[in-house]
Amino acid sequence: MLAADPAASIAAIAAEAGVDRRTVYRRFASREELLAAIYQARYDAVERAVENARLRAAPVAVALHRYVEEIIGVNRKWPVELGRLRADDAIRERRDALIGEIDDFLRRAAEEGLLRADLPFSWASSLLPQLMHLASQELSELSAAQAADVVVDTFLHGLGPR
């Protein structure tokens, strides 16, 4: 509901959930507290996705597919507006650490020849999240695994060695 209407009221959220707004307020003192909990849960899921992908240990192609599939799943389960997430100080440190881990993984992919060396590294680092976001929304008829196939194929063939 918040993905469709980021300004949705507690009353509207409660009605959509099939509970009274007092029930929501017993758990969350304010709308901001509810939003913080939602973003926390989304980011917990992102961290689990990165951990499950085994970016440092698994072969690059396997880790890439696992990561993309898991993130598409997270994006579909938690389709919230990300601007607030990026501005949240409590999450910024976690986000920066994960970006560093993913960037290290993409450098490993480049070193192993899966990514083109003639493009700036920032291109791959910026493109992959955009592809995952698009796949989450535009390929909704596909399972997360099938959408990951499309993203990985697009990513590697667009950035793969010539």
Buried (B, 14 or more C-beta within 10 A) or exposed (E): EBEEEEEBEBEBBBBEEEEEBEEBBEEBEEBEEBBBEBBBEBBEBBBEBBEBBBBEEBEBEEBBBBBBBBBBBBBBEBBBBBEBBEEBEEBEEBBEEBEEBBBEBBBBBBEEEBBBEEEEEEEBBEBBBEBBBBBBEEBEEBEBEBBBBBBBEBBBEBBEEE
